[in-house]
Amino acid sequence: MDKKTLFIFVDESGNFDFSPNGTKHFILTGVCTLNPLIGRDRFALIKYDLLGNGKDVESFHATDDKQLVRNRVFAEIKGLTDIEVHSVIVDKRKVHPSLYLSSDRRIQPDDPNEWKAMTKRVEERFYRYVCDTLLHYIVHQFIECKKNGITDIVIVLDKISHAKKREFVTKNIKRSIGNRFNLIPYIYFHQMKSDFNCQICDYCCWAIFAKWSRNETRPYDEIESHIMSEFDLFETESIKYY
């Protein structure tokens, strides 16, 4: 049986500050392809053309790139024929605190008989929940809906510096996908600048975030033909926690 690998590149927009000071939305986006090389040379051509014209471009990052660069990158993304874009949208105000806070009781140093309730942030719990939602939908679409004979799954996520968080995310994704689809994915944490596919995902996620956070649709319009799903995770929830 020939190998047929589904590649999923994942990026996020928004932050983990669950307060009025944080971003209103957290958005996780996956760019999926069975052919991660087709047309990617076009992005290398843009990079080297810019370098040859005195523009110091190490990689493409939508938040930092000049508008001229964004225009060229979005034009190439629009012309790709082998990608699908899926996204999960989270209104952070509707997220129950149990998904990002953990309660603990600790002995007071000055009195061993006294306990104090403590809370700590556990963003990886929230991230795992959103990531599971996104990846389950993508894998379901390719394996069970399209039935296109996927034999392997490669998931590339943005670099997480904390080793325990990487281990937590990796273990849970492998278990979740493996139990549901009987296929254990390969999971890697790479810097976005290491791969044009990661940079394509960065641009797509930025465009979707711009639409949801500030109603800016021009970047979104450039990639709309590739967007297969935008799932508002807590759309039906009415309670806001801050």
Backbone as numpy.savetxt, mean C-alpha at the origin, in Angstrom:
# Nx Ny Nz CAx CAy CAz Cx Cy Cz
4.03 -28.28 -15.10 3.19 -27.09 -15.10 4.07 -25.84 -15.10
3.82 -24.91 -16.04 4.60 -23.69 -16.13 4.27 -22.77 -14.96
5.31 -22.06 -14.48 5.10 -21.09 -13.42 4.39 -19.86 -13.96
3.46 -19.36 -13.19 2.77 -18.12 -13.53 2.68 -17.30 -12.26
3.46 -16.23 -12.20 3.61 -15.48 -10.96 2.81 -14.19 -10.99
2.04 -13.98 -9.95 1.35 -12.72 -9.74 2.22 -11.83 -8.87
2.57 -10.66 -9.38 3.36 -9.68 -8.63 2.42 -8.60 -8.10
2.51 -8.32 -6.81 1.70 -7.27 -6.19 2.64 -6.31 -5.48
2.64 -5.07 -5.93 3.46 -4.02 -5.32 2.53 -3.13 -4.49
2.89 -2.92 -3.22 1.99 -2.26 -2.27 2.64 -1.00 -1.72
1.84 0.08 -1.69 2.32 1.32 -1.09 1.18 1.97 -0.32
1.52 2.92 0.52 0.53 3.57 1.38 0.64 5.08 1.27
-0.47 5.76 1.54 -0.48 7.21 1.68 -1.28 7.54 2.93
-0.87 8.61 3.61 -1.45 8.94 4.90 -0.52 8.51 6.00
-0.90 8.82 7.23 -0.03 8.48 8.36 -0.81 7.70 9.42
-0.09 7.35 10.49 -0.68 6.54 11.56 -1.04 7.40 12.78
-1.23 8.68 12.56 -1.65 9.59 13.63 -3.18 9.59 13.67
-3.73 8.87 14.65 -5.18 8.79 14.78 -5.66 9.90 15.73
-5.64 11.11 15.20 -6.07 12.29 15.94 -6.40 13.37 14.91
-7.02 14.45 15.34 -7.31 15.53 14.38 -6.07 16.10 13.71
-4.90 15.85 14.28 -3.65 16.35 13.68 -3.16 15.47 12.53
-3.68 14.26 12.44 -3.22 13.34 11.40 -3.99 13.52 10.10
-3.59 12.77 9.09 -4.33 12.79 7.83 -5.71 12.18 8.05
-6.69 12.69 7.33 -8.05 12.16 7.47 -8.12 10.73 6.98
-7.40 10.43 5.92 -7.47 9.10 5.31 -6.14 8.37 5.39
-6.23 7.07 5.43 -5.09 6.18 5.19 -5.48 5.32 4.00
-4.61 5.26 3.00 -4.93 4.55 1.77 -3.82 3.56 1.46
-4.20 2.33 1.21 -3.26 1.28 0.83 -3.60 0.83 -0.59
-2.60 0.83 -1.43 -2.82 0.56 -2.86 -1.92 -0.57 -3.33
-2.48 -1.44 -4.15 -1.71 -2.51 -4.76 -1.73 -2.39 -6.27
-0.56 -2.44 -6.87 -0.44 -2.52 -8.33 -0.07 -3.94 -8.67
-0.88 -4.58 -9.49 -0.74 -6.01 -9.80 -0.37 -6.20 -11.26
0.49 -7.17 -11.50 0.88 -7.47 -12.87 1.40 -8.91 -12.97
1.23 -9.49 -14.12 1.85 -10.78 -14.43 3.12 -10.58 -15.26
3.35 -9.33 -15.68 4.49 -9.01 -16.56 5.19 -7.75 -16.05
6.02 -7.87 -15.02 6.61 -6.68 -14.39 7.69 -5.99 -15.20
8.04 -6.53 -16.38 9.08 -5.92 -17.19 8.54 -5.15 -18.40
7.38 -5.52 -18.88 6.86 -4.94 -20.12 6.62 -3.44 -19.95
7.26 -2.66 -20.81 7.08 -1.21 -20.81 7.84 -0.47 -19.73
8.53 -1.19 -18.85 9.21 -0.50 -17.74 10.45 0.24 -18.21
10.97 -0.14 -19.39 12.11 0.57 -19.93 11.78 2.03 -20.22
10.50 2.33 -20.42 10.09 3.71 -20.68 10.40 4.62 -19.48
10.32 4.07 -18.30 10.61 4.86 -17.10 12.11 5.10 -16.96
12.90 4.12 -17.38 14.35 4.31 -17.41 14.73 5.39 -18.42
14.04 5.43 -19.54 14.31 6.46 -20.55 14.02 7.85 -20.01
12.93 7.98 -19.26 12.61 9.28 -18.65 13.72 9.68 -17.69
14.12 8.73 -16.83 15.14 9.04 -15.83 16.44 9.51 -16.49
16.91 8.76 -17.49 18.20 9.11 -18.09 18.11 10.35 -18.97
16.95 10.60 -19.52 16.76 11.86 -20.25 16.84 13.04 -19.29
16.22 12.91 -18.12 16.29 13.98 -17.13 17.72 14.18 -16.62
18.41 13.07 -16.35 19.80 13.18 -15.91 20.66 13.87 -16.97
20.40 13.54 -18.23 21.16 14.14 -19.33 20.85 15.60 -19.55
19.79 16.09 -18.90 19.44 17.50 -19.01 19.61 18.24 -17.68
20.49 17.67 -16.84 20.86 18.38 -15.63 19.89 18.23 -14.47
18.94 17.29 -14.56 17.97 17.08 -13.48 18.41 15.86 -12.65
18.66 16.09 -11.38 19.17 15.03 -10.51 18.00 14.17 -10.02
17.69 13.12 -10.76 16.57 12.23 -10.44 17.12 10.84 -10.13
17.07 10.45 -8.88 17.51 9.11 -8.50 16.40 8.09 -8.73
15.17 8.50 -8.41 14.00 7.65 -8.59 12.79 8.56 -8.65
11.62 7.97 -8.94 10.41 8.76 -9.04 9.59 8.63 -7.75
9.22 9.77 -7.18 8.42 9.81 -5.96 7.44 10.96 -6.11
6.16 10.62 -6.23 5.16 11.61 -6.64 5.12 12.82 -5.71
5.26 12.60 -4.41 5.18 13.72 -3.45 6.28 14.74 -3.70
7.46 14.29 -4.08 8.62 15.18 -4.20 8.88 15.64 -5.62
8.40 14.92 -6.62 8.75 15.23 -8.00 8.11 16.53 -8.48
8.83 17.22 -9.37 8.29 18.42 -10.01 7.13 18.04 -10.93
6.26 19.00 -11.20 5.09 18.72 -12.02 5.46 18.21 -13.40
6.54 18.74 -13.97 6.99 18.29 -15.29 7.33 16.81 -15.27
7.99 16.37 -14.20 8.34 14.96 -14.07 7.08 14.13 -13.87
6.20 14.58 -13.00 4.94 13.86 -12.77 4.16 13.67 -14.06
4.11 14.70 -14.87 3.35 14.61 -16.13 3.89 13.48 -17.00
5.21 13.38 -17.08 5.82 12.35 -17.93 5.61 10.96 -17.35
5.74 10.84 -16.04 5.56 9.52 -15.41 4.11 9.07 -15.53
3.17 9.96 -15.24 1.76 9.59 -15.37 1.40 9.21 -16.80
1.99 9.88 -17.77 1.72 9.54 -19.18 2.16 8.12 -19.49
3.32 7.71 -18.94 3.80 6.35 -19.18 2.95 5.32 -18.44
2.53 5.65 -17.20 1.66 4.73 -16.47 0.35 4.54 -17.23
-0.19 5.62 -17.74 -1.44 5.55 -18.49 -1.32 4.61 -19.68
-0.14 4.57 -20.29 0.05 3.75 -21.48 0.35 2.28 -21.22
0.54 1.91 -19.97 0.81 0.50 -19.65 -0.42 -0.35 -19.94
-0.19 -1.58 -20.34 -1.30 -2.47 -20.71 -1.41 -3.69 -19.81
-0.54 -3.78 -18.81 -0.44 -5.04 -18.05 -0.71 -4.87 -16.56
-1.21 -3.73 -16.11 -1.38 -3.52 -14.66 -2.84 -3.34 -14.28
-3.12 -3.74 -13.04 -4.38 -3.41 -12.38 -4.05 -2.68 -11.09
-4.90 -1.74 -10.73 -4.72 -0.98 -9.49 -5.93 -1.22 -8.59
-5.64 -1.62 -7.36 -6.68 -1.83 -6.35 -6.31 -1.03 -5.12
-7.32 -0.49 -4.44 -7.03 0.38 -3.31 -8.07 0.21 -2.21
-7.60 0.29 -0.96 -8.49 0.30 0.21 -8.40 1.68 0.85
-9.55 2.29 1.05 -9.63 3.64 1.60 -10.12 3.56 3.05
-9.44 4.24 3.95 -9.84 4.23 5.36 -10.02 5.66 5.85
-11.24 5.97 6.29 -11.48 7.20 7.03 -11.05 6.90 8.47
-9.92 7.43 8.88 -9.31 7.05 10.15 -10.16 7.41 11.36
-11.03 8.39 11.21 -11.88 8.78 12.33 -12.85 7.66 12.72
-13.13 6.75 11.76 -14.08 5.67 12.00 -13.43 4.38 12.48
-12.11 4.40 12.63 -11.40 3.20 13.05 -11.51 3.05 14.57
-11.98 1.88 15.00 -12.08 1.65 16.45 -10.68 1.65 17.06
-10.50 2.33 18.19 -9.16 2.41 18.81 -8.52 1.06 19.10
-9.31 0.00 19.22 -8.72 -1.31 19.48 -7.83 -1.78 18.35
-7.96 -1.16 17.18 -7.12 -1.54 16.04 -5.76 -0.84 16.06
-5.61 0.20 16.88 -4.31 0.86 16.90 -3.80 1.18 18.31
-4.57 0.83 19.33 -4.10 1.01 20.70 -4.22 -0.31 21.45
-3.29 -0.55 22.36 -3.32 -1.74 23.19 -3.26 -1.32 24.65
-4.16 -1.87 25.44 -4.19 -1.54 26.87 -3.29 -2.50 27.65
-2.69 -1.98 28.69 -1.79 -2.78 29.52 -1.90 -2.27 30.96
-1.64 -3.14 31.92 -1.63 -2.74 33.33 -0.23 -2.97 33.88
0.34 -1.95 34.47 1.70 -2.04 34.97 1.78 -1.64 36.44
2.68 -2.30 37.16 2.89 -1.98 38.57 3.57 -0.62 38.69
3.09 0.19 39.63 3.73 1.47 39.90 5.05 1.25 40.63
6.14 1.88 40.18 7.46 1.64 40.80 7.50 1.97 42.30
6.74 2.99 42.70 6.81 3.40 44.10 5.87 2.62 45.02
4.99 1.81 44.42 4.06 1.00 45.23 3.69 -0.26 44.45
4.33 -1.40 44.78 4.09 -2.64 44.05 2.63 -3.11 44.08
1.85 -2.57 45.02 0.44 -2.99 45.11 -0.48 -2.14 44.24
0.06 -1.09 43.66 -0.73 -0.21 42.81 -0.47 -0.53 41.33
-1.55 -0.52 40.55 -1.46 -0.77 39.11 -1.93 0.47 38.37
-1.36 0.69 37.21 -1.76 1.82 36.38 -2.07 1.34 34.98
-3.21 1.78 34.47 -3.58 1.41 33.10 -2.70 2.19 32.11
-2.14 1.46 31.16 -1.27 2.07 30.15 -1.81 1.72 28.77
-1.58 2.60 27.85 -1.91 2.30 26.46 -0.67 2.51 25.60
-0.55 1.71 24.56 0.55 1.88 23.61 0.01 1.71 22.21
0.70 2.36 21.28 0.27 2.31 19.89 0.73 1.01 19.26
-0.15 0.39 18.50 0.17 -0.86 17.80 -0.32 -0.73 16.37
0.33 0.17 15.61 -0.12 0.45 14.25 -0.09 -0.79 13.36
0.80 -1.75 13.69 0.90 -2.94 12.84 -0.41 -3.73 12.84
-1.18 -3.65 13.92 -2.47 -4.34 13.97 -3.42 -3.74 12.94
-3.47 -2.42 12.91 -4.30 -1.72 11.93 -3.81 -1.99 10.51
-2.48 -1.91 10.33 -1.90 -2.13 8.99 -2.21 -3.54 8.50
-2.09 -4.52 9.38 -2.38 -5.90 8.99 -3.83 -6.04 8.54
-4.74 -5.41 9.26 -6.16 -5.50 8.92 -6.43 -4.93 7.54
-5.89 -3.75 7.27 -6.10 -3.11 5.97 -5.40 -3.90 4.87
-4.18 -4.36 5.16 -3.40 -5.11 4.18 -4.09 -6.43 3.83
-4.61 -7.12 4.84 -5.34 -8.37 4.59 -6.54 -8.12 3.67
-7.27 -7.04 3.94 -8.44 -6.71 3.11 -8.03 -6.52 1.66
-6.98 -5.74 1.43 -6.53 -5.47 0.07 -6.02 -6.73 -0.61
-5.13 -7.46 0.05 -4.50 -8.61 -0.59 -5.48 -9.75 -0.83
-6.39 -9.97 0.09 -7.40 -11.01 -0.11 -8.23 -10.73 -1.35
-8.62 -9.48 -1.52 -9.44 -9.14 -2.68 -8.66 -9.34 -3.98
-7.41 -8.88 -4.00 -6.60 -9.01 -5.21 -6.39 -10.48 -5.57
-5.95 -11.27 -4.60 -5.67 -12.68 -4.87 -6.96 -13.41 -5.27
-8.06 -13.08 -4.61 -9.36 -13.66 -4.98 -9.69 -13.37 -6.44
-9.47 -12.14 -6.87 -9.78 -11.76 -8.25 -8.95 -12.57 -9.24
-7.68 -12.73 -8.97 -6.80 -13.40 -9.93 -6.95 -14.92 -9.90
-7.12 -15.49 -8.71 -7.14 -16.95 -8.59 -8.54 -17.52 -8.78
-9.54 -16.91 -8.14 -10.87 -17.52 -8.12 -11.83 -16.92 -9.13
-11.63 -15.68 -9.52 -12.53 -15.07 -10.52 -11.98 -15.24 -11.93
-10.73 -14.88 -12.13 -10.14 -14.99 -13.47 -9.65 -16.40 -13.76
-9.34 -17.14 -12.71 -8.88 -18.53 -12.86 -7.77 -18.63 -13.92
-6.75 -17.79 -13.75 -5.71 -17.76 -14.78 -4.45 -18.53 -14.41
-4.58 -19.51 -13.53 -3.49 -20.45 -13.28 -2.30 -19.91 -12.54
-2.54 -19.02 -11.59 -1.45 -18.48 -10.78 -0.79 -19.60 -9.96
0.52 -19.71 -10.06 1.25 -20.72 -9.29 2.07 -20.13 -8.15
2.39 -18.82 -8.26 3.20 -18.16 -7.24 2.72 -16.72 -7.07
2.92 -16.20 -5.87 2.58 -14.82 -5.58 3.79 -14.14 -4.95
4.15 -13.00 -5.49 5.22 -12.17 -4.93 4.60 -10.86 -4.48
4.77 -10.53 -3.21 4.25 -9.29 -2.65 5.43 -8.43 -2.20
5.52 -7.23 -2.75 6.61 -6.31 -2.41 6.00 -5.10 -1.70
6.38 -4.93 -0.43 5.89 -3.82 0.38 7.02 -2.83 0.64
6.61 -1.63 1.02 7.60 -0.61 1.35 8.42 -1.06 2.55
9.65 -0.60 2.59 10.59 -1.00 3.63 10.08 -0.62 5.02
10.06 -1.57 5.93 9.74 -1.33 7.34 11.03 -1.52 8.13
11.47 -0.47 8.81 12.78 -0.52 9.46 12.79 -1.41 10.69
11.66 -1.51 11.38 11.60 -2.27 12.63 11.45 -3.76 12.33
12.42 -4.55 12.75 12.45 -5.98 12.40 11.23 -6.73 12.94
10.80 -6.41 14.17 9.65 -7.11 14.75 8.37 -6.80 13.99
8.23 -5.57 13.51 7.05 -5.22 12.72 7.07 -5.96 11.38
8.24 -6.06 10.75 8.36 -6.82 9.50 7.96 -8.27 9.73
8.46 -8.85 10.82 8.15 -10.24 11.13 6.65 -10.43 11.38
6.05 -9.49 12.12 4.63 -9.57 12.42 3.80 -9.51 11.13
4.10 -8.55 10.26 3.35 -8.41 9.01 3.55 -9.62 8.11
4.80 -10.07 7.98 5.11 -11.21 7.12 4.38 -12.47 7.58
4.48 -12.76 8.86 3.86 -13.98 9.39 2.35 -13.97 9.19
1.72 -12.83 9.44 0.28 -12.77 9.34 -0.22 -12.81 7.90
0.49 -12.16 6.99 0.08 -12.22 5.58 0.24 -13.64 5.04
1.35 -14.27 5.35 1.56 -15.63 4.86 0.49 -16.58 5.39
0.19 -16.47 6.67 -0.84 -17.33 7.25 -2.22 -17.04 6.65
-2.54 -15.76 6.51 -3.85 -15.37 6.01 -4.07 -15.80 4.57
-3.11 -15.49 3.69 -3.23 -15.87 2.28 -3.14 -17.39 2.14
-2.22 -18.00 2.89 -2.05 -19.45 2.80 -3.30 -20.21 3.21
-3.92 -19.79 4.32 -5.14 -20.47 4.79 -6.29 -20.29 3.83
-6.39 -19.12 3.24 -7.54 -18.81 2.38 -7.39 -19.39 0.98
-6.18 -19.35 0.44 -5.99 -19.71 -0.97 -5.04 -20.90 -1.17
-4.54 -21.46 -0.06 -3.64 -22.61 -0.14 -2.41 -22.30 -1.00
-1.91 -21.09 -0.86 -0.73 -20.67 -1.61 0.04 -19.68 -0.75
1.27 -20.02 -0.39 2.07 -19.17 0.49 2.82 -18.15 -0.36
2.59 -16.86 -0.15 3.28 -15.85 -0.98 4.71 -15.61 -0.52
5.52 -15.15 -1.45 6.83 -14.62 -1.11 6.64 -13.15 -0.76
7.19 -12.72 0.37 6.99 -11.34 0.82 8.34 -10.67 1.00
8.46 -9.48 0.41 9.71 -8.73 0.49 9.41 -7.28 0.88
10.35 -6.69 1.61 10.25 -5.28 1.98 11.40 -4.54 1.29
11.06 -3.75 0.28 12.06 -3.05 -0.51 11.85 -1.55 -0.43
12.91 -0.81 -0.54 12.78 0.63 -0.70 12.11 0.90 -2.05
11.20 1.86 -2.07 10.43 2.14 -3.27 11.32 2.51 -4.46
12.47 3.10 -4.18 13.33 3.54 -5.27 14.05 2.38 -5.96
13.89 1.17 -5.42 14.65 0.03 -5.95 14.02 -0.56 -7.21
12.77 -0.22 -7.52 12.06 -0.90 -8.60 11.06 0.07 -9.22
11.03 0.14 -10.55 10.08 1.03 -11.21 8.64 0.64 -10.89
8.38 -0.64 -10.66 7.01 -1.05 -10.31 6.59 -0.48 -8.96
7.53 -0.41 -8.03 7.25 0.21 -6.74 6.95 1.70 -6.92
7.68 2.33 -7.83 7.47 3.75 -8.07 6.15 4.00 -8.80
5.76 3.08 -9.66 4.44 3.16 -10.31 3.35 3.09 -9.24
3.51 2.18 -8.28 2.55 2.05 -7.19 2.51 3.32 -6.35
3.66 3.89 -6.08 3.72 5.15 -5.34 2.91 6.23 -6.04
3.05 6.34 -7.35 2.32 7.35 -8.12 0.81 7.08 -8.09
0.43 5.83 -8.24 -0.99 5.48 -8.23 -1.61 5.76 -6.86
-0.90 5.40 -5.81 -1.42 5.63 -4.46 -1.52 7.12 -4.18
-0.55 7.88 -4.60 -0.56 9.34 -4.42 -1.75 9.96 -5.15
-2.03 9.48 -6.36 -3.14 10.02 -7.14 -4.48 9.74 -6.47
-4.63 8.52 -5.95 -5.88 8.16 -5.27 -6.02 8.95 -3.97
-4.91 9.13 -3.26 -4.94 9.90 -2.02 -5.30 11.36 -2.31
-4.77 11.92 -3.40 -5.08 13.31 -3.75 -6.57 13.48 -4.02
-7.17 12.49 -4.66 -8.60 12.55 -4.92 -9.40 12.53 -3.62
-9.07 11.62 -2.72 -9.86 11.45 -1.50 -9.58 12.53 -0.46
-8.36 13.01 -0.39 -7.99 13.93 0.69 -8.24 15.39 0.35
-8.10 15.76 -0.94 -8.26 17.17 -1.30 -9.05 17.36 -2.59
-9.74 16.31 -3.01 -10.62 16.38 -4.19 -9.87 16.84 -5.44
-8.62 16.46 -5.54 -7.81 16.77 -6.73 -7.86 15.55 -7.65
-8.47 15.72 -8.81 -8.74 14.56 -9.66 -7.85 14.47 -10.91
-7.07 15.47 -11.19 -6.27 15.42 -12.42 -5.31 14.23 -12.44
-4.53 13.99 -11.36 -3.66 12.79 -11.38 -4.48 11.50 -11.45
-5.59 11.47 -10.74 -6.46 10.29 -10.74 -6.97 9.98 -12.14
-7.35 11.02 -12.87 -7.87 10.82 -14.22 -6.85 10.16 -15.14
-5.56 10.41 -14.87 -4.51 9.83 -15.70 -4.42 8.31 -15.55
-4.79 7.79 -14.39 -4.65 6.35 -14.14 -5.99 5.64 -13.99
-7.08 6.36 -14.17 -8.41 5.81 -13.87 -8.69 4.53 -14.64
-8.19 4.42 -15.85 -8.47 3.22 -16.65 -7.86 1.96 -16.04
-6.85 2.14 -15.18 -6.20 0.99 -14.54 -6.84 0.63 -13.20
-7.64 1.52 -12.64 -8.18 1.31 -11.29 -9.38 0.36 -11.37
-9.21 -0.81 -10.78 -10.25 -1.84 -10.82 -11.12 -1.81 -9.56
-10.59 -1.28 -8.45 -11.40 -1.24 -7.24 -10.88 -0.16 -6.30
-11.83 0.51 -5.63 -11.57 1.43 -4.53 -12.58 1.08 -3.45
-12.11 0.48 -2.39 -13.02 0.00 -1.35 -12.91 0.89 -0.12
-14.00 1.58 0.19 -14.07 2.41 1.38 -14.39 1.49 2.56
-13.38 1.17 3.35 -13.46 0.08 4.32 -14.54 0.30 5.39
-14.69 1.53 5.84 -15.66 1.80 6.90 -16.78 2.72 6.42
-17.13 2.60 5.16 -18.14 3.48 4.57 -19.47 3.44 5.33
-19.87 2.25 5.78 -21.17 2.10 6.42 -21.16 2.46 7.91
-19.98 2.72 8.46 -19.90 3.05 9.89 -20.29 4.50 10.10
-21.06 4.74 11.14 -21.50 6.10 11.44 -20.74 6.73 12.61
-20.15 5.90 13.47 -19.45 6.41 14.64 -18.06 6.92 14.26
-17.74 8.11 14.75 -16.40 8.66 14.59 -15.79 8.80 15.99
-14.56 8.33 16.15 -13.95 8.23 17.47 -13.14 9.45 17.86
-12.98 10.39 16.97 -12.35 11.67 17.32 -12.76 12.71 16.30
